[in-house]
Amino acid sequence: MSAYHYCSSHAPIAYTYEADHHCPTCTEARFGKDERGDIAGEGSEDSEGNPIGAIFSWDEWSTEPGDTLACGNCHDVLDTTYGGN
């Protein structure tokens, strides 16, 4: 079973490879889907041999208010941090 097989409400918002963040659409275009329909299924590696990582909506990818998580390929904004006074 793939390490990234999740129901759609728990699907990753971004993937990490090639030392950058990437949206699910660009990741699927690069790595495809496995037989279960998972993007970048188990065993997928980037050009340096590193495993593909995943970022979920509940992950702390930044601690700075107002930071944006954007795809390194298409530059779509995937998430924004909020901080408040």
Secondary structure, DSSP 4 states (H G I P E B T S, - for coil): --TT---GGG--SEEEETTEEE-HHHHHHHH-B-TTS-BT-TT-B-TTSPBPEEE-TTS----STT-EEE-TTT--EEEE-----
